[in-house]
């Protein structure tokens, strides 16, 4: 098994929702009306991500949404079946498009529900600007166990036992409406019954030490940048991904070392071309104490555009 783990999250989303909640009160609106506007722009992030992936010549059918956790989405991009050079090309292209995702604008103005013709006469202060900066984490996952099918098999009988049958001893059947509804509500599977057939779909989900480490790393992701995990930044393929031009320490934050890099696109085993403009890559080593339960040091990198001045490295 090998897939790219991709987390895309909205920075300070709780603060944004608090602002919208307060602003809705000022406008005599229900907060959910402004939350809807917020979520529409969050969904634009995913739409833009898909579009960039497609336009970069990557196979959209290898992308899979594992789960959405509030404002954060966790995607996998399947690397199985790809030759080593293809894996490197894919990883470099996805790093590049994730960096470019930060250059897109996802901000919006929340205000009263009047149409555009009435905006000129709106009360000052009736609009509030909400910015949706991103923080993104990327790593390769090799060691993971798929738990969706196991969950369905293991919990099917316990779910059936929760259903009260009118006749004692009358078995619960897979096609019973109450059983189907309970399975759907408890997330065992998505079950749909037609006149003649019962369809069941189980979504993949994963557990494992690498998965836990990946989500520990998301805590170190920086606004407007992409955090690269150890399988990308210090794996055996790292030298085949990055072309380094300069390296120097960061005086303001001595835990990090800064590099000027370009992303390599392998042509064959002996040659490569570089992708796009030069980037800045800050690297550091996380100690075991920085990552609850992980138990070992971890190399990470934070990569962003060369001329970006709005990236603050975590301490």
Rosetta silent file (secondary structure, phi, psi, omega in degrees, C-alpha in Angstrom):
SEQUENCE: XXXXXXXXXXXXXXXXXXXXXXXXXXXXXXXXXXXXXXXXXXXXXXXXXXXXXXXXXXXXXXXXXXXXXXXXXXXXXXXXXXXXXXXXXXXXXXXXXXXXXXXXXXXXXXXXXXXXXXXXXXXXXXXXXXXXXXXXXXXXXXXXXXXXXXXXXXXXXXXXXXXXXXXXXXXXXXXXXXXXXXXXXXXXXXXXXXXXXXXXXXXXXXXXXXXXXXXXXXXXXXXXXXXXXXXXXXXXXXXXXXXXXXXXXXXXXXXXXXXXXXXXXXXXXXXXXXXXXXXXXXXXXXXXXXXXXXXXXXXXXXXXXXXXXXXXXXX
SCORE:     score description
SCORE:     0.000 S_00000001
   1 L     0.000  136.929  173.667    0.000    0.000    0.000 S_00000001
   2 L  -155.761  124.980  174.089    1.183    3.509   -0.784 S_00000001
   3 E  -148.266  152.254  173.059   -0.801    6.716   -1.026 S_00000001
   4 E   -78.599  125.302  172.826   -0.237   10.415   -0.599 S_00000001
   5 E   -91.532  128.341 -177.027   -2.042   11.722    2.480 S_00000001
   6 E  -129.327  118.323  173.886   -3.291   15.276    1.934 S_00000001
   7 E  -110.429  127.585  175.817   -4.890   17.409    4.645 S_00000001
   8 E  -121.776  120.917 -173.988   -6.376   20.776    3.653 S_00000001
   9 E  -131.756  153.055  177.118   -7.635   22.868    6.555 S_00000001
  10 E   -91.939  128.164  178.204   -8.971   26.386    7.070 S_00000001
  11 L   -73.990  141.176  172.913   -6.932   28.560    9.452 S_00000001
  12 L    53.218   37.327 -176.614   -8.759   30.235   12.344 S_00000001
  13 H   -67.763  -33.270  178.863  -12.107   28.863   11.189 S_00000001
  14 H   -65.412  -40.226  177.526  -13.597   28.995   14.688 S_00000001
  15 H   -63.522  -39.726  178.515  -12.720   32.686   14.947 S_00000001
  16 H   -63.211  -42.020  179.792  -14.334   33.277   11.548 S_00000001
  17 H   -67.397  -36.088  176.536  -17.521   31.541   12.649 S_00000001
  18 H   -63.181  -40.211  176.838  -17.565   33.582   15.875 S_00000001
  19 H   -62.895  -44.398  179.871  -17.303   36.743   13.759 S_00000001
  20 H   -65.188  -38.194  179.498  -20.141   35.562   11.508 S_00000001
  21 H   -63.154  -44.277  178.647  -22.283   34.655   14.521 S_00000001
  22 H   -66.286  -40.684 -178.523  -21.849   38.117   16.011 S_00000001
  23 H   -67.704  -36.222  177.403  -22.411   39.789   12.638 S_00000001
  24 H   -60.999  -37.707  178.046  -25.607   37.775   12.053 S_00000001
  25 H   -64.470  -39.803  178.689  -26.976   39.157   15.318 S_00000001
  26 H   -65.014  -30.863 -177.792  -26.235   42.702   14.149 S_00000001
  27 L   -93.718    0.478 -177.222  -28.097   42.012   10.902 S_00000001
  28 L    60.166   41.785  176.954  -30.995   40.234   12.646 S_00000001
  29 L  -115.610  159.023  170.189  -30.201   37.048   10.734 S_00000001
  30 L   -73.420  137.409  179.258  -29.863   33.451   11.863 S_00000001
  31 H   -54.932  -31.696 -177.797  -26.134   32.526   12.119 S_00000001
  32 H   -61.986  -25.657  178.455  -26.769   29.531    9.870 S_00000001
  33 H   -65.631  -38.941  178.147  -27.464   31.880    6.961 S_00000001
  34 H   -81.759  -30.024  174.457  -23.905   33.214    7.163 S_00000001
  35 H   -60.363  -35.777  178.813  -22.469   29.773    7.993 S_00000001
  36 H   -62.660  -43.896  177.152  -23.877   28.636    4.653 S_00000001
  37 H   -60.304  -42.963  178.395  -21.933   31.403    2.855 S_00000001
  38 H   -58.045  -49.311 -175.501  -18.830   30.353    4.787 S_00000001
  39 H   -68.154  -32.911  176.856  -19.222   26.705    3.814 S_00000001
  40 H   -59.720  -38.904 -179.897  -19.837   27.542    0.149 S_00000001
  41 H   -77.331  -29.516  171.724  -16.410   29.192    0.037 S_00000001
  42 H   -62.302  -41.649  179.592  -14.825   26.279    1.916 S_00000001
  43 H   -67.581  -26.990  175.224  -16.207   24.011   -0.811 S_00000001
  44 H   -63.132  -29.349  177.296  -14.647   26.291   -3.430 S_00000001
  45 H   -61.820  -47.000  179.070  -11.275   25.246   -1.992 S_00000001
  46 H   -63.377  -43.574  179.089  -12.005   21.618   -2.850 S_00000001
  47 H   -57.539  -44.409 -179.727  -13.309   22.578   -6.287 S_00000001
  48 H   -66.329  -40.332  177.427  -10.105   24.527   -6.985 S_00000001
  49 H   -58.822  -48.193  178.923   -7.964   21.638   -5.703 S_00000001
  50 H   -60.039  -43.331 -177.727   -9.697   19.194   -8.055 S_00000001
  51 H   -63.901  -43.964  178.684   -9.339   21.593  -10.982 S_00000001
  52 H   -62.598  -40.383 -179.802   -5.621   22.135  -10.368 S_00000001
  53 H   -62.831  -44.628  179.822   -5.062   18.394  -10.085 S_00000001
  54 H   -64.739  -43.907 -177.553   -6.846   17.765  -13.371 S_00000001
  55 H   -70.157  -18.577  177.053   -5.060   20.607  -15.176 S_00000001
  56 L   -89.259   11.086  174.659   -1.679   19.286  -14.000 S_00000001
  57 L    76.814   19.146  179.619   -2.283   16.061  -15.897 S_00000001
  58 L   -93.797  155.803 -174.933   -2.908   13.927  -12.812 S_00000001
  59 L   -82.176  106.672 -176.936   -5.436   11.093  -12.677 S_00000001
  60 H   -64.191  -23.413 -178.736   -8.480   12.398  -10.775 S_00000001
  61 H   -73.534  -11.905  176.289   -9.753    8.830  -10.319 S_00000001
  62 H   -88.069   -6.681  179.026   -6.819    8.124   -7.968 S_00000001
  63 E   -87.978  136.248 -177.636   -8.003   10.860   -5.601 S_00000001
  64 E  -141.618  128.311  174.298  -10.240    9.720   -2.734 S_00000001
  65 E   -80.921  109.425  178.551  -11.855   11.688    0.092 S_00000001
  66 E   -72.779  -49.790  176.842  -11.267    9.572    3.192 S_00000001
  67 E  -163.628  157.028  172.917  -13.174   11.895    5.475 S_00000001
  68 E  -111.467  124.634 -176.065  -14.237   15.457    6.106 S_00000001
  69 E  -119.775   90.844 -175.486  -13.630   16.605    9.679 S_00000001
  70 L    65.269 -120.262 -179.596  -15.344   19.954   10.152 S_00000001
  71 L   -91.327   -0.127 -178.778  -13.450   22.396    7.924 S_00000001
  72 E  -102.664  138.510  173.793  -10.612   19.923    7.293 S_00000001
  73 E  -117.665  141.356  177.329  -10.592   17.369    4.497 S_00000001
  74 E  -116.753  112.228  179.678   -8.342   14.309    4.376 S_00000001
  75 E  -109.330  153.410  166.211   -7.664   13.004    0.883 S_00000001
  76 E  -117.303  147.923  171.346   -5.578   10.129   -0.401 S_00000001
  77 E  -122.691  115.239 -170.866   -3.959    9.946   -3.819 S_00000001
  78 E   -69.601  125.814  177.121   -3.282    6.331   -4.769 S_00000001
  79 L  -104.636   -4.127 -178.863    0.324    5.552   -5.746 S_00000001
  80 L   -62.352  138.966  178.319   -0.172    1.809   -6.146 S_00000001
  81 L    86.631   -6.239  178.650    0.723    0.485   -9.573 S_00000001
  82 L   -90.801  140.703  172.543    2.953    3.449  -10.424 S_00000001
  83 L   -70.491  164.075 -173.646    6.613    2.970  -11.292 S_00000001
  84 H   -57.901  -42.795  179.865    9.139    4.825   -9.141 S_00000001
  85 H   -65.586  -35.779  177.380    9.663    7.641  -11.660 S_00000001
  86 H   -66.915  -38.342  177.633    5.891    8.059  -11.968 S_00000001
  87 H   -62.687  -42.106  179.268    5.579    8.282   -8.179 S_00000001
  88 H   -65.238  -44.824  178.680    8.230   11.015   -8.094 S_00000001
  89 H   -60.754  -44.169 -179.337    6.563   12.969  -10.918 S_00000001
  90 H   -62.493  -46.466 -178.771    3.191   12.661   -9.210 S_00000001
  91 H   -62.769  -43.713  179.508    4.523   13.770   -5.821 S_00000001
  92 H   -62.814  -43.232 -179.819    6.348   16.763   -7.325 S_00000001
  93 H   -65.046  -38.044 -179.492    3.276   17.874   -9.274 S_00000001
  94 H   -71.653  -37.802  173.507    1.033   17.588   -6.218 S_00000001
  95 H   -58.378  -46.637 -177.893    3.471   19.590   -4.078 S_00000001
  96 H   -61.633  -44.560 -177.750    3.534   22.261   -6.791 S_00000001
  97 H   -72.009  -30.617  176.785   -0.255   22.474   -7.127 S_00000001
  98 H   -69.762  -37.110  174.488   -0.736   22.569   -3.332 S_00000001
  99 H   -62.940  -43.017 -178.600    1.722   25.478   -3.117 S_00000001
 100 H   -69.889  -23.296  178.141   -0.183   27.229   -5.900 S_00000001
 101 H   -60.365  -30.171  179.041   -3.492   26.615   -4.094 S_00000001
 102 L   -70.551  -16.142 -179.871   -2.353   29.209   -1.556 S_00000001
 103 L   -84.367   -7.965  179.386   -2.222   31.846   -4.296 S_00000001
 104 L   -84.622  151.113 -177.638   -5.981   31.590   -4.871 S_00000001
 105 L  -100.836  121.320  178.810   -8.356   33.935   -3.048 S_00000001
 106 L  -117.549   20.445  179.076  -11.098   32.330   -0.972 S_00000001
 107 L   -79.223  159.974  177.723  -12.191   35.419    0.994 S_00000001
 108 E  -153.677  161.198  177.151  -15.772   36.698    0.921 S_00000001
 109 E  -104.235  128.507  177.481  -17.956   39.490    2.283 S_00000001
 110 E  -105.749  125.917 -178.325  -20.856   38.589    4.569 S_00000001
 111 L  -153.991 -164.205 -177.864  -23.677   41.102    4.734 S_00000001
 112 L   -67.264  161.436 -174.132  -27.419   41.665    4.507 S_00000001
 113 L   -81.211   11.471 -179.893  -29.473   39.683    2.007 S_00000001
 114 L   -64.893  156.768  176.176  -30.277   42.697   -0.217 S_00000001
 115 L   -75.974  171.102 -178.401  -29.557   42.466   -3.920 S_00000001
 116 H   -56.119  -31.150 -178.323  -26.701   44.387   -5.585 S_00000001
 117 H   -65.534  -21.566 -176.374  -28.990   47.345   -6.412 S_00000001
 118 H   -99.718   -3.298 -172.765  -29.434   48.039   -2.700 S_00000001
 119 H   -67.241  -32.816 -178.473  -25.820   47.716   -1.576 S_00000001
 120 H   -62.347  -28.714 -178.834  -24.978   51.388   -2.119 S_00000001
 121 H   -98.250   11.047 -179.635  -27.561   52.357    0.472 S_00000001
 122 L   -68.533  151.358  178.677  -26.529   49.686    2.994 S_00000001
 123 L   -66.028  134.489  175.475  -25.690   50.767    6.525 S_00000001
 124 L   -55.366  138.702 -178.481  -21.933   51.230    7.121 S_00000001
 125 L    86.432    2.012 -179.090  -20.564   48.247    8.947 S_00000001
 126 L   -80.876   -9.424  177.134  -23.210   45.916    7.543 S_00000001
 127 L  -114.310  144.133  175.001  -20.544   43.945    5.687 S_00000001
 128 E  -130.155  136.102 -179.695  -17.688   41.966    7.206 S_00000001
 129 E   -89.880  128.435  178.806  -14.746   40.555    5.271 S_00000001
 130 E  -117.854  120.276  176.135  -13.852   36.928    6.008 S_00000001
 131 L   -97.032  144.769 -178.916  -10.529   35.533    4.805 S_00000001
 132 L  -123.175   69.250  176.096  -10.033   31.781    4.465 S_00000001
 133 L   -68.063  152.673 -175.451   -6.263   31.122    4.517 S_00000001
 134 E  -109.371  156.124  164.204   -5.248   27.487    4.255 S_00000001
 135 E  -131.706  131.651 -169.468   -2.795   25.202    5.990 S_00000001
 136 E  -127.367  141.071  177.199   -1.901   22.028    4.127 S_00000001
 137 E  -127.082  138.912 -178.906   -0.057   18.848    5.103 S_00000001
 138 E  -138.206  133.846  171.977    1.334   16.213    2.721 S_00000001
 139 E  -155.645  168.677  174.644    3.110   12.912    3.328 S_00000001
 140 E   -98.196  132.161  177.312    3.312    9.415    1.902 S_00000001
 141 E  -108.746  122.893  177.245    1.498    6.688    3.845 S_00000001
 142 L  -110.385  -32.521 -169.483    2.780    3.126    3.488 S_00000001
 143 L  -111.016   92.443 -178.773    1.711    1.524    6.763 S_00000001
 144 L  -149.560  147.796  178.094   -2.079    1.682    7.228 S_00000001
 145 E  -112.795  128.695 -179.905   -4.928   -0.723    7.888 S_00000001
 146 E   -81.033  121.019 -171.002   -8.279   -0.211    6.161 S_00000001
 147 L  -105.050   -8.183 -174.747  -10.972   -0.435    8.856 S_00000001
 148 H   -60.686  -49.953 -178.230  -14.216    0.234    6.950 S_00000001
 149 H   -67.309  -40.044  177.215  -14.983   -3.355    5.930 S_00000001
 150 H   -60.784  -42.100 -179.582  -13.931   -4.732    9.329 S_00000001
 151 H   -61.098  -42.369 -179.911  -16.230   -2.243   11.064 S_00000001
 152 H   -64.890  -46.589 -178.659  -19.183   -3.325    8.957 S_00000001
 153 H   -64.834  -43.567 -173.866  -18.583   -7.047    9.519 S_00000001
 154 H   -69.797  -37.286 -172.881  -17.849   -6.721   13.231 S_00000001
 155 H   -98.477   -2.747 -178.697  -20.763   -4.427   14.096 S_00000001
 156 H   -60.141  -47.222 -179.593  -23.499   -5.837   11.834 S_00000001
 157 H   -66.404  -45.985  176.135  -24.715   -8.332   14.454 S_00000001
 158 H   -58.395  -37.032  177.426  -24.598   -5.851   17.380 S_00000001
 159 H   -64.477  -43.898  179.282  -26.646   -3.364   15.320 S_00000001
 160 H   -60.051  -35.540 -178.669  -29.222   -6.053   14.544 S_00000001
 161 H   -69.513  -15.097  179.651  -29.491   -6.854   18.268 S_00000001
 162 L   -81.126  -11.452 -174.953  -30.543   -3.255   18.956 S_00000001
 163 L   -92.573  126.971  177.954  -33.733   -3.658   16.936 S_00000001
 164 L   -85.546  119.606  177.454  -36.871   -4.735   18.771 S_00000001
 165 L   -94.326  143.764 -179.168  -38.891   -7.220   16.731 S_00000001
 166 L   -64.382  -34.870 -178.947  -42.625   -7.550   17.290 S_00000001
 167 L  -108.256  122.503  179.390  -42.393  -11.350   17.284 S_00000001
 168 L   -57.878  134.585  179.315  -39.868  -12.971   19.622 S_00000001
 169 L    84.790   -7.490  178.047  -37.324  -14.984   17.695 S_00000001
 170 L   -72.389  117.134 -173.935  -38.127  -13.277   14.397 S_00000001
 171 L   -70.696  150.804  172.182  -34.684  -12.635   12.839 S_00000001
 172 L   -81.262  130.846 -178.820  -33.543   -9.244   11.640 S_00000001
 173 L  -108.849  152.668 -176.450  -32.903   -9.347    7.898 S_00000001
 174 L   -58.265  -27.965 -177.913  -30.461   -7.265    5.872 S_00000001
 175 L   -91.541    1.911  178.402  -33.329   -5.794    3.852 S_00000001
 176 L   -65.167  132.986 -176.697  -35.403   -4.667    6.836 S_00000001
 177 H   -58.987  -40.600 -177.919  -36.046   -0.926    6.607 S_00000001
 178 H   -66.100  -39.116  178.288  -35.298   -0.340   10.291 S_00000001
 179 H   -66.625  -44.182  178.381  -31.986   -2.191   10.037 S_00000001
 180 H   -59.601  -45.677 -178.745  -30.993   -0.293    6.873 S_00000001
 181 H   -62.400  -41.358 -178.697  -31.835    3.031    8.513 S_00000001
 182 H   -68.993  -39.978  176.183  -29.841    2.193   11.657 S_00000001
 183 H   -59.838  -42.268  179.457  -26.807    1.044    9.658 S_00000001
 184 H   -65.541  -42.229 -177.179  -26.883    4.322    7.707 S_00000001
 185 H   -69.378  -34.239 -178.293  -27.247    6.438   10.860 S_00000001
 186 H   -91.142    0.456  172.739  -24.425    4.631   12.706 S_00000001
 187 L    76.188   22.631  176.383  -22.098    4.756    9.702 S_00000001
 188 L   -68.914  -42.417  179.916  -21.655    1.017    9.129 S_00000001
 189 L  -168.408  166.014  171.349  -22.315    1.416    5.429 S_00000001
 190 E   -96.570  112.156 -176.545  -24.481    3.315    3.006 S_00000001
 191 E  -112.195  133.778  178.278  -27.345    0.967    2.199 S_00000001
 192 E  -131.091  128.042 -179.113  -29.959    1.596   -0.491 S_00000001
 193 E  -110.180  131.030  172.533  -32.856   -0.782   -1.177 S_00000001
 194 L  -105.952 -173.512 -179.946  -34.714   -0.983   -4.467 S_00000001
 195 L   -63.472  -29.441 -173.113  -37.693   -3.180   -5.334 S_00000001
 196 L  -120.367  -14.809 -173.131  -35.437   -6.087   -6.226 S_00000001
 197 L  -142.485  158.914  173.937  -31.971   -5.467   -4.734 S_00000001
 198 E  -118.044  122.650  179.276  -30.071   -4.149   -1.716 S_00000001
 199 E  -106.455  137.942 -179.564  -26.930   -2.103   -2.413 S_00000001
 200 E  -134.424  130.094  179.690  -24.295   -1.510    0.264 S_00000001
 201 E  -124.932  128.453  177.841  -21.237    0.742    0.026 S_00000001
 202 L  -109.861  125.147  177.554  -18.472    0.923    2.640 S_00000001
 203 L   -81.908  139.339  178.226  -16.169    3.953    2.609 S_00000001
 204 L   -69.911  140.009  171.659  -12.479    3.290    3.195 S_00000001
 205 L  -142.805  156.371 -171.179  -10.940    4.601    6.393 S_00000001
 206 E  -133.164  145.068  170.477   -7.459    3.969    7.754 S_00000001
 207 E  -129.413  162.912  177.162   -5.664    3.537   11.057 S_00000001
 208 L   150.688  165.908 -179.270   -2.003    2.997   11.863 S_00000001
 209 H   -60.353  -42.425  179.475    1.074    4.594   13.388 S_00000001
 210 H   -65.057  -35.041  177.716    1.830    6.546   10.196 S_00000001
 211 H   -65.562  -45.585  178.144   -1.751    7.843   10.117 S_00000001
 212 H   -60.953  -42.497  179.022   -1.462    9.022   13.737 S_00000001
 213 H   -62.396  -40.278 -179.995    1.888   10.654   12.973 S_00000001
 214 H   -57.270  -45.785 -178.628    0.390   12.410    9.956 S_00000001
 215 H   -76.201  -22.615  168.793   -2.279   14.077   12.083 S_00000001
 216 H   -64.441  -39.447 -177.659    0.276   14.973   14.748 S_00000001
 217 H   -66.789  -30.472 -179.392    2.178   16.778   11.960 S_00000001
 218 H   -59.734  -23.520  178.783   -0.865   18.822   10.941 S_00000001
 219 H   -66.845  -20.535 -178.885   -0.447   20.700   14.242 S_00000001
 220 H  -100.725    2.753  178.915    2.813   22.143   12.843 S_00000001
 221 L   -64.573  143.740 -176.970    1.342   23.184    9.487 S_00000001
 222 L  -107.018  145.800  175.524    1.828   26.877    8.703 S_00000001
 223 L   -57.494  134.196  176.379   -0.666   29.323    7.257 S_00000001
 224 L    66.341   25.666  179.274   -0.226   29.807    3.481 S_00000001
 225 L  -146.412  173.054  179.155    2.292   26.965    3.164 S_00000001
 226 E  -116.661  122.904  174.350    2.509   23.199    2.728 S_00000001
 227 E   -85.193  129.586  178.307    3.979   20.993    5.449 S_00000001
 228 E  -106.306  127.540 -178.667    5.887   18.019    4.038 S_00000001
 229 L   -79.161  177.150 -172.157    6.152   14.932    6.207 S_00000001
 230 H   -65.128  -30.270  179.420    9.231   12.730    6.700 S_00000001
 231 H   -68.299  -21.254  176.783    8.457   10.282    3.901 S_00000001
 232 H   -93.862  -45.966 -169.439    8.689   13.227    1.478 S_00000001
 233 H   -83.214  -26.685 -177.621   11.352   15.401    3.086 S_00000001
 234 L  -134.194   10.528  176.480   13.811   12.750    4.281 S_00000001
 235 L   -70.247  175.775 -175.667   12.783    9.532    2.519 S_00000001
 236 L   -66.740  -14.853  179.777   15.071    7.741    0.123 S_00000001
 237 L   -97.446    1.739 -173.178   13.520    9.709   -2.770 S_00000001
 238 H   -58.632  -43.115 -179.274   14.011   13.174   -1.238 S_00000001
 239 H   -65.839  -23.101  178.692   17.124   13.972   -3.297 S_00000001
 240 H   -84.590   -8.167 -179.985   15.212   13.028   -6.428 S_00000001
 241 H   -98.329  -32.522 -170.946   12.444   15.537   -5.572 S_00000001
 242 E  -121.967  136.700  170.990   14.373   18.691   -4.687 S_00000001
 243 E  -107.132  113.805 -175.448   17.146   20.638   -6.359 S_00000001
 244 E   -91.499  135.840  177.275   18.859   22.782   -3.684 S_00000001
 245 E  -113.310  -40.639  178.786   20.520   26.083   -4.594 S_00000001
 246 E  -144.232  148.975  175.282   21.130   27.820   -1.242 S_00000001
 247 E  -139.742  138.417  178.710   20.779   26.924    2.440 S_00000001
 248 E  -158.169  152.300 -179.242   21.109   29.171    5.469 S_00000001
 249 E   -72.024  160.839  176.859   19.939   29.282    9.103 S_00000001
 250 L  -106.207  113.663 -173.673   16.997   31.377   10.279 S_00000001
 251 L   -68.477  -31.070 -178.091   18.129   33.734   13.015 S_00000001
 252 L   -74.308  -23.445 -176.574   14.607   34.449   14.305 S_00000001
 253 L  -146.485   92.164 -169.923   13.810   30.764   14.798 S_00000001
 254 L   -69.760  -10.294  178.114   16.896   28.591   15.209 S_00000001
 255 L   -71.399  -19.380 -174.340   14.934   25.335   15.042 S_00000001
 256 L  -108.633  149.522  170.976   14.504   25.819   11.306 S_00000001
 257 E  -122.039  134.368 -173.544   16.956   25.869    8.394 S_00000001
 258 E  -102.772  139.173  179.655   15.925   27.612    5.174 S_00000001
 259 E  -131.500  148.455  167.189   16.688   26.394    1.653 S_00000001
 260 E   -98.106  125.064 -173.598   16.007   27.678   -1.837 S_00000001
 261 E  -136.166  163.451  166.952   14.782   24.757   -3.915 S_00000001
 262 E  -127.262  150.649  177.306   13.173   23.755   -7.177 S_00000001
 263 E   -85.155  132.805  179.121   10.999   20.700   -7.675 S_00000001
 264 E   -90.982  140.682  169.757   12.468   18.039   -9.953 S_00000001
 265 E  -116.612  107.803 -177.879   10.470   16.177  -12.572 S_00000001
 266 E   -63.314  134.766  173.775   12.389   13.034  -13.559 S_00000001
 267 E   -91.694  -46.554  172.791   12.697   12.448  -17.289 S_00000001
 268 E  -151.489 -167.046 -176.359   14.463    9.114  -16.857 S_00000001
 269 L   -65.465  -19.600 -173.109   16.804    7.533  -14.321 S_00000001
 270 L  -116.584   -2.295 -177.300   19.666    9.903  -15.246 S_00000001
 271 E  -146.476  158.732  179.460   18.017   13.235  -16.040 S_00000001
 272 E  -151.892  163.635  169.810   15.327   15.591  -14.834 S_00000001
 273 E  -120.110  162.905 -179.949   13.743   18.948  -15.503 S_00000001
 274 E  -101.724  154.030 -172.976   12.587   21.455  -12.892 S_00000001
 275 E  -110.090  122.066  171.420    8.994   22.459  -12.298 S_00000001
 276 E    66.159 -157.778 -177.206    7.823   26.051  -12.038 S_00000001
 277 E   -86.134  171.857  178.002    9.555   28.797  -10.067 S_00000001
 278 E   -71.047  152.078 -176.974   11.941   28.473   -7.139 S_00000001
 279 E  -125.619  163.198  171.379   10.493   27.809   -3.712 S_00000001
 280 E  -103.836  132.808  179.272   11.529   28.273   -0.107 S_00000001
 281 E  -126.527  115.876  175.966   11.794   25.140    2.008 S_00000001
 282 E  -101.080  129.804 -177.907   12.274   25.383    5.781 S_00000001
 283 E  -121.323  152.162  175.546   13.301   22.144    7.503 S_00000001
 284 E  -158.652  167.544  176.441   13.553   21.054   11.132 S_00000001
 285 E  -110.397  122.648  174.218   13.604   17.960   13.324 S_00000001
 286 E   -84.666  137.005  177.303   10.703   17.361   15.680 S_00000001
 287 L   -85.358  159.680  177.063   11.623   15.649   18.933 S_00000001
 288 H   -53.652  -34.792 -179.531    9.565   12.780   20.398 S_00000001
 289 H   -68.205  -17.608  178.519    8.283   15.203   23.039 S_00000001
 290 H   -80.428  -15.927 -172.967    6.812   17.349   20.243 S_00000001
 291 L  -131.455  100.372 -175.370    4.594   14.497   19.020 S_00000001
 292 L   -54.677  120.830  172.977    2.487   12.738   21.619 S_00000001
 293 L    81.924   -6.749 -175.619    2.912    8.966   21.453 S_00000001
 294 L   -75.922  -41.273  169.110    5.032    8.869   18.280 S_00000001
 295 L    83.133    8.818  176.723    8.204    7.961   20.109 S_00000001
 296 L  -155.464  164.527  178.134   10.868    9.039   17.612 S_00000001
 297 L   -69.667  151.794 -177.881   12.345   12.069   15.872 S_00000001
 298 E  -138.046  126.203  175.757   10.628   13.278   12.719 S_00000001
 299 E   -85.619  130.663  177.251   12.022   15.375    9.880 S_00000001
 300 E  -133.082  163.179  174.585    9.560   17.879    8.421 S_00000001
 301 E  -139.439  150.629  173.254    9.627   20.709    5.916 S_00000001
 302 E  -121.521  121.078 -172.572    7.441   23.716    5.202 S_00000001
 303 E  -119.033  141.477 -179.677    7.444   24.801    1.561 S_00000001
 304 E  -159.480  174.849 -178.747    6.003   27.922   -0.061 S_00000001
 305 E   -60.469  147.663 -175.718    6.557   30.412   -2.863 S_00000001
 306 L   -59.660  -34.546 -174.315    9.946   32.141   -3.003 S_00000001
 307 L  -102.752    9.834  176.749    8.473   35.628   -2.676 S_00000001
 308 L   -72.410  130.377  178.755    5.814   34.899   -0.072 S_00000001
 309 L  -112.679    4.492 -173.572    6.254   37.054    3.017 S_00000001
 310 L  -107.058   24.490  179.496    3.147   35.901    4.893 S_00000001
 311 L  -106.946  119.227  178.174    4.416   32.512    6.169 S_00000001
 312 L  -108.767  118.827 -177.985    5.213   32.326    9.878 S_00000001
 313 L   -74.550  137.425  177.953    7.047   29.185   10.941 S_00000001
 314 L   -65.169  148.246 -178.496    5.780   27.528   14.129 S_00000001
 315 L   -77.965    0.000    0.000    8.093   27.749   17.114 S_00000001
